[in-house]
Amino acid sequence: MKSFYRMKAIMVKEIRQLSRDRITFGMVVMIPLIQLLLFGFAINTDVRNIPIAVVDQSGSAAGRIVTESVRVTQVVNVKHQFSTPQEAERAIAEGDVRAALILPSDLTQRAMQGRVLGQWIVDGSDTMISAAILGLQFMPLTDLDFEVRPVVKKTFEVVLYYNPTQRSAINIIPGLLGVILTMTMILFTSAAIVRERERGNLELLITTPIHSMELMVAKIVPYIFVGLIQVVIILGLGYWIFNVPINGAISQILLGTLLFISASLTLGLVISTIATTQLQAMQMTVFILLPSILLSGFMFPYEAMPVVAQWIAEVLPATHFMRVIRGIVLRGADVIDLWRDTLWLAGFTLIGLLVAAKRFRKSLD
């Protein structure tokens, strides 16, 4: 009986301590809630609304009918109309669209003769996207009404760029770089300020002439080199072991990766200024990691997510880096072609440093 009372006292103490720790108590509720919502609503392998371009060289009513027939499948979303295939290829390389439908000038004659009507050119680096487009190559076109129209065995030809063999490793390994950097970079710096506080070093930092912004920058610079080492390991082994092509310039890969490493480290610093213990910092890091992995496009296509999930994904650095690293490594693009994502990563780093420095100054008051 006495043993029971002793254990009861400890259990009551733990419950009270947990109730006082608002961040930990919030994580107890939020982590399963976020996982439920992510897996229940955001994760969807049924790909829809893939952004595509159409190059209608026929300029005919048949071309408009074919374009509308493809659009109403809801598998694709016609985002651009180009006049030449070269423009469409450029849009695919820049990541503006994931595929393009090329309709030739003799489209009407092809339809009457029962020949293939056109050609899809597809960013094959994402196997789910390419599989969805491949499903359209035999789609029936009953709206094309001609007096003599033989049965067409195949409606469209499909050409897969960047990954013609549909090897999943080609898509996964560059994305894995984003996941690993997210995990390690945020984890390294999320406890940076908290660790100084718990070790009693914060008072010493206060008495030094170093400014808040200087401290924030000094905290992240050493870990930049750690991140670059991880980049060399992942891409190097991916190239030598899994034959993942590296089509982009090394300088572009380095620049894009530096932007993402800086953004992830500053996000960790912001967490470190919010958390009061290393346990809280770990919990908040896990809270960030879950959506970063599931919503970034690493495992599931961005286009398959509902709109609300896409809004959340756009806030996360991992989402933008997935586009950048896959665009550079697989499609041979550069940071200028992917300027929207690179600009966002740079802006996130700057704002994160300002917020972390501001919150650190507040902690000194």
Sine and cosine of phi, psi and omega as CSV:
sin_phi,cos_phi,sin_psi,cos_psi,sin_omega,cos_omega
0.00,0.00,-0.67,0.74,0.01,-1.00
-0.90,0.44,-0.60,0.80,0.05,-1.00
-0.88,0.48,-0.63,0.78,0.02,-1.00
-0.89,0.46,-0.70,0.72,-0.02,-1.00
-0.91,0.41,-0.59,0.80,0.03,-1.00
-0.91,0.41,-0.70,0.72,0.04,-1.00
-0.91,0.42,-0.60,0.80,0.02,-1.00
-0.88,0.47,-0.65,0.76,0.01,-1.00
-0.89,0.47,-0.67,0.74,0.01,-1.00
-0.92,0.39,-0.65,0.76,0.00,-1.00
-0.90,0.45,-0.67,0.75,0.03,-1.00
-0.89,0.45,-0.66,0.75,0.02,-1.00
-0.88,0.47,-0.68,0.73,0.00,-1.00
-0.90,0.43,-0.65,0.76,0.00,-1.00
-0.90,0.43,-0.68,0.73,0.01,-1.00
-0.91,0.41,-0.64,0.77,0.01,-1.00
-0.91,0.41,-0.64,0.77,0.04,-1.00
-0.91,0.42,-0.64,0.77,-0.01,-1.00
-0.92,0.39,-0.48,0.88,0.03,-1.00
-0.98,0.21,-0.45,0.89,-0.01,-1.00
-1.00,0.08,1.00,-0.05,-0.13,-0.99
-0.91,0.41,-0.63,0.78,-0.02,-1.00
-0.91,0.42,-0.72,0.70,0.02,-1.00
-0.89,0.46,-0.70,0.71,0.01,-1.00
-0.89,0.46,-0.60,0.80,0.04,-1.00
-0.91,0.40,-0.62,0.78,0.04,-1.00
-0.90,0.43,-0.57,0.82,0.03,-1.00
-0.85,0.52,-0.59,0.81,-0.02,-1.00
-1.00,0.05,-0.68,0.73,-0.17,-0.99
-0.97,0.26,-0.61,0.79,-0.05,-1.00
-0.87,0.49,-0.77,0.63,0.05,-1.00
-0.92,0.40,-0.52,0.86,0.02,-1.00
-0.91,0.41,-0.72,0.70,0.01,-1.00
-0.90,0.44,-0.68,0.73,0.03,-1.00
-0.88,0.48,-0.68,0.74,0.01,-1.00
-0.88,0.48,-0.72,0.69,-0.03,-1.00
-0.93,0.38,-0.64,0.77,-0.01,-1.00
-0.91,0.42,-0.77,0.64,-0.03,-1.00
-0.95,0.31,-0.52,0.85,-0.06,-1.00
-0.98,0.18,-0.60,0.80,-0.11,-0.99
-0.90,-0.43,-0.71,0.70,-0.16,-0.99
-0.98,0.19,-0.54,0.84,-0.08,-1.00
-0.99,0.10,0.89,-0.46,-0.07,-1.00
-0.53,-0.85,0.88,-0.47,0.02,-1.00
-1.00,0.03,-0.07,1.00,0.05,-1.00
-1.00,0.06,0.99,-0.11,-0.17,-0.99
-0.96,0.28,0.76,-0.65,0.03,-1.00
-0.67,-0.74,0.36,-0.93,0.12,-0.99
0.84,0.54,0.70,0.72,0.08,-1.00
-0.94,0.35,0.82,-0.57,0.00,-1.00
-0.94,0.35,0.82,-0.57,-0.03,-1.00
-0.74,-0.67,0.21,-0.98,0.14,-0.99
-0.88,-0.47,0.42,-0.91,0.04,-1.00
-0.84,-0.55,0.75,-0.66,0.11,-0.99
-0.91,-0.42,0.99,-0.12,-0.04,-1.00
-0.99,-0.14,1.00,-0.08,-0.01,-1.00
-0.99,0.14,-0.16,0.99,-0.01,-1.00
-0.99,0.12,-0.56,0.83,-0.04,-1.00
0.87,0.49,0.45,0.90,-0.11,-0.99
-0.95,-0.32,0.14,-0.99,0.08,-1.00
-0.90,0.43,-0.56,0.83,0.04,-1.00
-0.89,0.46,-0.62,0.79,0.04,-1.00
-0.90,0.44,-0.64,0.77,0.02,-1.00
-0.93,0.37,-0.59,0.81,0.03,-1.00
-0.92,0.39,-0.69,0.72,0.02,-1.00
-0.88,0.47,-0.70,0.71,0.01,-1.00
-0.87,0.49,-0.69,0.72,0.00,-1.00
-0.93,0.37,-0.61,0.79,0.02,-1.00
-0.90,0.44,-0.62,0.78,0.05,-1.00
-0.93,0.37,-0.65,0.76,-0.04,-1.00
-0.90,0.43,-0.65,0.76,-0.08,-1.00
-0.95,0.30,-0.15,0.99,0.11,-0.99
-0.93,0.36,-0.31,0.95,-0.03,-1.00
0.91,0.40,0.06,1.00,0.11,-0.99
-0.95,0.30,-0.56,0.83,-0.05,-1.00
-0.83,-0.56,0.34,-0.94,0.08,-1.00
-0.79,-0.62,0.92,-0.40,-0.04,-1.00
-0.94,0.34,0.94,-0.34,-0.09,-1.00
-0.99,-0.17,-0.54,0.84,-0.05,-1.00
-0.66,-0.75,0.45,-0.89,0.16,-0.99
-0.87,-0.49,0.87,-0.50,0.00,-1.00
-0.91,-0.42,0.34,-0.94,-0.02,-1.00
-1.00,-0.08,-0.37,0.93,-0.02,-1.00
-0.74,-0.67,0.47,-0.88,0.06,-1.00
-0.89,0.45,-0.48,0.88,0.00,-1.00
-0.89,0.45,-0.62,0.79,0.05,-1.00
-0.91,0.43,-0.64,0.77,0.02,-1.00
-0.91,0.40,-0.66,0.75,0.03,-1.00
-0.89,0.46,-0.62,0.78,0.03,-1.00
-0.90,0.44,-0.67,0.75,0.01,-1.00
-0.90,0.43,-0.59,0.81,0.05,-1.00
-0.92,0.39,-0.69,0.72,0.00,-1.00
-0.89,0.46,-0.58,0.82,0.00,-1.00
-0.99,0.13,-0.08,1.00,0.01,-1.00
0.98,0.18,0.20,0.98,0.00,-1.00
-0.95,0.31,-0.57,0.82,0.10,-1.00
-0.73,-0.69,0.29,-0.96,-0.02,-1.00
-0.98,-0.22,-0.24,0.97,-0.01,-1.00
-0.32,-0.95,0.23,-0.97,0.04,-1.00
-0.61,-0.80,0.66,-0.75,0.05,-1.00
-0.98,-0.21,0.87,-0.49,-0.01,-1.00
-0.98,-0.21,0.89,-0.46,0.05,-1.00
-0.95,-0.31,0.88,-0.48,-0.10,-0.99
-0.96,0.28,0.20,-0.98,-0.04,-1.00
-0.92,0.39,-0.46,0.89,-0.01,-1.00
-0.99,-0.12,0.59,0.81,-0.08,-1.00
-0.86,0.52,-0.70,0.72,-0.05,-1.00
-0.89,0.46,-0.69,0.72,0.02,-1.00
-0.90,0.43,-0.63,0.78,0.03,-1.00
-0.88,0.47,-0.68,0.73,0.00,-1.00
-0.90,0.44,-0.64,0.77,-0.01,-1.00
-0.94,0.34,-0.50,0.86,-0.03,-1.00
-1.00,-0.02,-0.06,1.00,0.02,-1.00
0.97,0.26,0.44,0.90,0.02,-1.00
-1.00,-0.05,0.15,-0.99,0.07,-1.00
-0.88,0.48,0.74,-0.67,-0.14,-0.99
-0.99,0.15,-0.53,0.85,-0.08,-1.00
-0.21,-0.98,-0.23,-0.97,-0.08,-1.00
-0.65,-0.76,0.69,-0.72,0.16,-0.99
-1.00,-0.09,0.73,-0.68,0.24,-0.97
-0.93,-0.38,0.79,-0.61,-0.25,-0.97
-0.78,-0.62,0.62,-0.79,0.19,-0.98
-0.96,0.27,0.99,-0.10,-0.09,-1.00
-0.99,0.16,0.06,1.00,-0.01,-1.00
-0.91,0.42,-0.47,0.88,0.09,-1.00
-0.98,-0.19,0.92,-0.38,-0.10,-1.00
-0.92,0.38,-0.49,0.87,0.03,-1.00
-0.94,0.35,-0.65,0.76,0.04,-1.00
-0.90,0.44,-0.73,0.68,-0.02,-1.00
-0.90,0.43,-0.59,0.81,0.03,-1.00
-0.91,0.42,-0.62,0.79,0.01,-1.00
-0.91,0.41,-0.66,0.75,0.02,-1.00
-0.94,0.35,-0.62,0.78,0.04,-1.00
-0.86,0.51,-0.49,0.87,0.04,-1.00
-0.93,0.37,-0.23,0.97,-0.01,-1.00
-1.00,-0.06,-0.13,0.99,-0.11,-0.99
-0.94,0.33,-0.31,0.95,0.04,-1.00
-0.94,-0.35,0.24,0.97,-0.07,-1.00
-0.90,0.44,0.67,-0.74,0.02,-1.00
-0.97,0.24,0.53,-0.85,0.04,-1.00
-0.83,-0.56,0.98,0.18,-0.07,-1.00
-0.97,0.25,-0.26,0.97,-0.03,-1.00
-0.98,0.22,-0.27,0.96,0.05,-1.00
-0.98,0.20,0.97,-0.26,-0.13,-0.99
-0.95,-0.30,0.97,-0.23,0.07,-1.00
-0.84,-0.54,0.41,-0.91,-0.01,-1.00
-0.89,0.46,-0.67,0.75,0.03,-1.00
-0.83,-0.56,0.94,-0.35,0.00,-1.00
-0.64,-0.77,0.98,-0.17,0.03,-1.00
-0.88,0.48,0.33,-0.94,0.03,-1.00
-0.94,0.34,0.81,-0.59,-0.02,-1.00
-1.00,0.00,0.85,-0.53,0.01,-1.00
-0.96,0.29,-0.63,0.78,0.02,-1.00
-0.74,-0.68,0.79,-0.61,-0.05,-1.00
-0.99,0.15,-0.68,0.73,-0.05,-1.00
-0.73,-0.68,0.51,-0.86,0.24,-0.97
-1.00,0.04,0.48,-0.88,0.00,-1.00
-0.79,-0.61,0.80,-0.60,0.07,-1.00
-0.89,-0.45,0.83,-0.56,-0.03,-1.00
-0.99,-0.14,0.88,-0.47,0.07,-1.00
-1.00,0.05,0.48,-0.88,0.17,-0.99
0.94,0.33,-0.39,0.92,0.01,-1.00
-0.45,-0.89,0.90,0.43,-0.10,-0.99
-0.90,0.44,-0.43,0.90,0.00,-1.00
-1.00,0.04,-0.03,1.00,0.01,-1.00
0.84,0.54,0.71,0.71,0.08,-1.00
-0.99,0.17,0.82,-0.57,-0.05,-1.00
-0.92,0.40,-0.48,0.88,-0.02,-1.00
-0.88,0.48,-0.54,0.84,-0.02,-1.00
-0.90,0.44,-0.55,0.83,0.02,-1.00
-1.00,0.07,-0.59,0.81,-0.13,-0.99
-0.97,0.25,-0.69,0.72,-0.16,-0.99
-0.91,0.42,-0.71,0.70,0.11,-0.99
-0.88,0.48,-0.60,0.80,0.06,-1.00
-0.92,0.38,-0.56,0.83,0.03,-1.00
-0.88,0.47,-0.52,0.86,0.08,-1.00
-0.86,0.51,-0.68,0.74,0.03,-1.00
-0.91,0.42,-0.64,0.77,-0.01,-1.00
-0.91,0.41,-0.73,0.69,-0.04,-1.00
-0.91,0.41,-0.68,0.73,0.03,-1.00
-0.90,0.43,-0.61,0.80,0.05,-1.00
-0.88,0.48,-0.73,0.68,-0.03,-1.00
-0.89,0.45,-0.75,0.66,-0.12,-0.99
-0.98,0.21,-0.69,0.73,-0.08,-1.00
-0.92,0.40,-0.71,0.70,0.02,-1.00
-0.92,0.40,-0.64,0.77,-0.02,-1.00
-0.90,0.44,-0.64,0.77,-0.03,-1.00
-0.89,0.46,-0.71,0.71,-0.13,-0.99
-0.99,-0.12,-0.21,0.98,-0.03,-1.00
-0.91,0.42,-0.40,0.91,0.02,-1.00
-0.96,-0.29,0.20,0.98,-0.12,-0.99
-0.89,0.46,-0.81,0.58,-0.02,-1.00
-0.96,0.28,-0.62,0.78,0.01,-1.00
-0.86,0.50,-0.67,0.74,-0.01,-1.00
-0.89,0.45,-0.63,0.78,0.04,-1.00
-0.90,0.43,-0.62,0.79,0.00,-1.00
-0.92,0.39,-0.71,0.70,-0.04,-1.00
-0.93,0.37,-0.50,0.87,0.02,-1.00
-1.00,0.07,-0.05,1.00,0.00,-1.00
0.99,0.16,0.22,0.98,-0.03,-1.00
-1.00,0.06,-0.19,0.98,-0.08,-1.00
-0.90,0.44,-0.64,0.77,0.02,-1.00
-0.89,0.46,-0.59,0.80,0.03,-1.00
-0.92,0.39,-0.63,0.77,0.04,-1.00
-0.90,0.43,-0.56,0.83,-0.01,-1.00
-0.90,0.43,-0.60,0.80,-0.06,-1.00
-0.98,0.19,-0.20,0.98,0.01,-1.00
-0.99,0.13,0.35,-0.94,-0.01,-1.00
-0.98,0.22,0.02,1.00,-0.05,-1.00
-0.92,0.40,0.67,-0.74,0.03,-1.00
-1.00,0.09,0.30,-0.95,-0.05,-1.00
-0.87,0.50,-0.71,0.71,-0.01,-1.00
-0.91,0.42,-0.62,0.78,0.04,-1.00
-0.89,0.46,-0.64,0.77,0.02,-1.00
-0.90,0.43,-0.68,0.74,-0.02,-1.00
-0.89,0.45,-0.70,0.72,0.01,-1.00
-0.91,0.42,-0.68,0.74,-0.01,-1.00
-0.90,0.44,-0.48,0.88,0.01,-1.00
-0.95,0.33,-0.53,0.85,-0.12,-0.99
-1.00,-0.09,-0.44,0.90,-0.10,-0.99
-0.85,0.52,-0.72,0.70,-0.01,-1.00
-0.86,0.51,-0.55,0.83,-0.05,-1.00
-0.98,0.21,-0.27,0.96,0.08,-1.00
-0.88,0.48,-0.66,0.75,0.01,-1.00
-0.92,0.38,-0.56,0.83,0.08,-1.00
-0.88,0.47,-0.69,0.72,0.02,-1.00
-0.89,0.45,-0.63,0.78,0.01,-1.00
-0.91,0.41,-0.59,0.81,0.07,-1.00
-0.88,0.47,-0.66,0.75,0.02,-1.00
-0.91,0.42,-0.60,0.80,0.03,-1.00
-0.88,0.48,-0.72,0.69,0.00,-1.00
-0.88,0.47,-0.67,0.75,-0.02,-1.00
-0.90,0.43,-0.76,0.65,-0.11,-0.99
-0.93,0.37,-0.77,0.64,-0.02,-1.00
-0.94,0.34,-0.58,0.81,0.02,-1.00
-0.90,0.44,-0.76,0.65,0.02,-1.00
-0.93,0.37,-0.57,0.82,0.05,-1.00
-0.89,0.46,-0.59,0.80,0.01,-1.00
-0.96,0.29,-0.71,0.71,-0.11,-0.99
-0.99,0.17,-0.57,0.82,-0.08,-1.00
-1.00,-0.08,-0.69,0.72,-0.11,-0.99
-0.97,-0.26,0.07,1.00,0.04,-1.00
0.83,0.55,0.63,0.77,0.07,-1.00
-0.98,0.21,0.86,-0.50,-0.04,-1.00
-0.94,0.34,0.58,-0.81,0.10,-0.99
-0.91,-0.41,1.00,-0.05,-0.11,-0.99
-1.00,0.06,-0.33,0.94,-0.02,-1.00
-1.00,-0.02,0.22,-0.97,0.02,-1.00
-0.95,0.31,0.59,-0.81,0.01,-1.00
-0.87,0.49,-0.61,0.79,0.01,-1.00
-0.89,0.46,-0.61,0.79,0.03,-1.00
-0.94,0.35,-0.63,0.77,0.07,-1.00
-0.88,0.48,-0.69,0.72,0.00,-1.00
-0.89,0.46,-0.70,0.71,-0.03,-1.00
-0.91,0.41,-0.73,0.68,0.01,-1.00
-0.89,0.46,-0.63,0.78,0.00,-1.00
-0.93,0.37,-0.64,0.77,0.03,-1.00
-0.87,0.50,-0.64,0.77,0.03,-1.00
-0.88,0.47,-0.68,0.73,-0.02,-1.00
-0.95,0.32,-0.66,0.75,0.03,-1.00
-0.86,0.50,-0.69,0.72,0.01,-1.00
-0.89,0.45,-0.67,0.74,0.01,-1.00
-0.90,0.44,-0.68,0.73,0.00,-1.00
-0.92,0.39,-0.63,0.78,0.01,-1.00
-0.92,0.39,-0.65,0.76,0.03,-1.00
-0.93,0.38,-0.56,0.83,0.09,-1.00
-0.88,0.47,-0.66,0.75,0.07,-1.00
-0.89,0.47,-0.62,0.79,0.03,-1.00
-0.90,0.43,-0.65,0.76,0.04,-1.00
-0.88,0.48,-0.68,0.73,0.06,-1.00
-0.86,0.51,-0.65,0.76,-0.05,-1.00
-0.91,0.41,-0.51,0.86,0.03,-1.00
-0.98,0.18,-0.30,0.95,0.03,-1.00
-1.00,0.02,-0.70,0.72,-0.05,-1.00
-0.94,0.33,0.51,-0.86,0.04,-1.00
-0.96,-0.27,-0.27,0.96,0.05,-1.00
-0.70,-0.71,0.31,-0.95,0.03,-1.00
-0.92,0.40,-0.51,0.86,0.06,-1.00
-0.89,0.46,-0.69,0.72,0.04,-1.00
-0.90,0.45,-0.63,0.77,0.03,-1.00
-0.88,0.47,-0.65,0.76,0.04,-1.00
-0.90,0.44,-0.67,0.74,-0.02,-1.00
-0.90,0.43,-0.67,0.74,0.00,-1.00
-0.93,0.36,-0.53,0.85,0.07,-1.00
-0.90,0.43,-0.70,0.72,0.05,-1.00
-0.88,0.47,-0.61,0.79,0.01,-1.00
-0.88,0.47,-0.56,0.83,0.04,-1.00
-0.99,0.16,-0.60,0.80,-0.08,-1.00
-0.90,0.43,-0.64,0.77,-0.07,-1.00
-0.84,0.55,-0.84,0.55,0.03,-1.00
-0.92,0.38,-0.48,0.88,0.01,-1.00
-0.89,0.45,-0.61,0.79,-0.01,-1.00
-0.98,0.19,-0.68,0.74,-0.13,-0.99
-0.99,0.12,-0.47,0.89,-0.10,-1.00
-0.96,-0.27,-0.07,1.00,-0.10,-0.99
-0.98,0.19,-0.19,0.98,-0.09,-1.00
1.00,-0.10,0.09,1.00,0.00,-1.00
-0.94,0.35,-0.73,0.68,-0.07,-1.00
-0.98,-0.18,-0.57,0.82,-0.09,-1.00
-0.76,-0.65,0.61,-0.79,-0.03,-1.00
-0.86,0.51,0.67,-0.74,0.04,-1.00
-0.85,0.53,-0.62,0.79,-0.05,-1.00
-0.92,0.39,-0.34,0.94,-0.03,-1.00
-0.99,0.12,-0.14,0.99,-0.05,-1.00
-0.99,0.10,0.48,-0.88,0.11,-0.99
-0.92,0.40,0.27,-0.96,-0.12,-0.99
-0.87,0.49,-0.67,0.74,-0.02,-1.00
-0.88,0.47,-0.67,0.74,0.04,-1.00
-0.90,0.43,-0.58,0.82,0.04,-1.00
-0.92,0.40,-0.60,0.80,0.06,-1.00
-0.88,0.47,-0.70,0.72,0.02,-1.00
-0.90,0.44,-0.68,0.74,-0.02,-1.00
-0.88,0.48,-0.58,0.81,-0.03,-1.00
-0.91,0.41,-0.37,0.93,0.02,-1.00
-0.98,0.21,-0.46,0.89,-0.14,-0.99
-0.99,0.13,0.71,-0.70,0.04,-1.00
-0.87,0.50,-0.54,0.84,-0.06,-1.00
-0.88,0.48,-0.59,0.81,-0.01,-1.00
-0.88,0.48,-0.71,0.70,-0.03,-1.00
-0.95,0.33,-0.58,0.82,0.00,-1.00
-0.94,0.34,-0.56,0.83,0.06,-1.00
-0.85,0.53,-0.67,0.74,0.02,-1.00
-0.93,0.37,-0.66,0.76,-0.05,-1.00
-0.92,0.40,-0.78,0.62,-0.12,-0.99
-0.93,0.36,-0.62,0.78,0.05,-1.00
-0.94,0.34,-0.58,0.81,0.02,-1.00
-0.91,0.41,-0.66,0.75,-0.03,-1.00
-0.97,0.25,-0.77,0.64,-0.11,-0.99
-0.94,0.35,-0.71,0.71,-0.14,-0.99
-1.00,-0.07,-0.63,0.78,-0.09,-1.00
-0.98,-0.19,-0.07,1.00,0.03,-1.00
0.95,0.30,0.35,0.94,0.03,-1.00
-0.97,0.23,0.10,-1.00,0.11,-0.99
-0.80,-0.60,0.08,-1.00,-0.10,-0.99
-0.92,0.40,-0.40,0.91,0.06,-1.00
-0.94,0.34,-0.66,0.75,0.05,-1.00
-0.88,0.48,-0.56,0.83,-0.04,-1.00
-0.97,-0.24,0.65,0.76,-0.18,-0.98
-0.89,0.45,-0.50,0.86,-0.01,-1.00
-0.90,0.44,-0.72,0.70,-0.02,-1.00
-0.95,0.30,-0.65,0.76,0.00,-1.00
-0.92,0.38,-0.62,0.78,0.04,-1.00
-0.91,0.42,-0.62,0.78,0.02,-1.00
-0.91,0.41,-0.67,0.74,0.02,-1.00
-0.89,0.46,-0.66,0.75,0.03,-1.00
-0.90,0.43,-0.68,0.73,0.03,-1.00
-0.91,0.42,-0.63,0.78,0.03,-1.00
-0.88,0.47,-0.65,0.76,0.01,-1.00
-0.89,0.45,-0.73,0.69,-0.02,-1.00
-0.90,0.45,-0.73,0.68,-0.01,-1.00
-0.91,0.42,-0.64,0.77,0.02,-1.00
-0.88,0.47,-0.66,0.75,0.04,-1.00
-0.90,0.44,-0.67,0.74,0.01,-1.00
-0.90,0.44,-0.69,0.73,0.01,-1.00
-0.90,0.43,-0.71,0.71,-0.01,-1.00
-0.89,0.46,-0.68,0.73,0.01,-1.00
-0.91,0.41,-0.64,0.77,0.02,-1.00
-0.91,0.42,-0.70,0.71,0.00,-1.00
-0.92,0.38,-0.56,0.83,0.03,-1.00
-0.92,0.38,-0.62,0.79,0.06,-1.00
-0.89,0.46,-0.62,0.78,0.01,-1.00
-0.89,0.45,-0.58,0.81,-0.03,-1.00
-0.94,0.34,-0.30,0.95,0.01,-1.00
-0.99,0.11,-0.32,0.95,-0.09,-1.00
-0.95,0.31,0.00,0.00,0.00,0.00
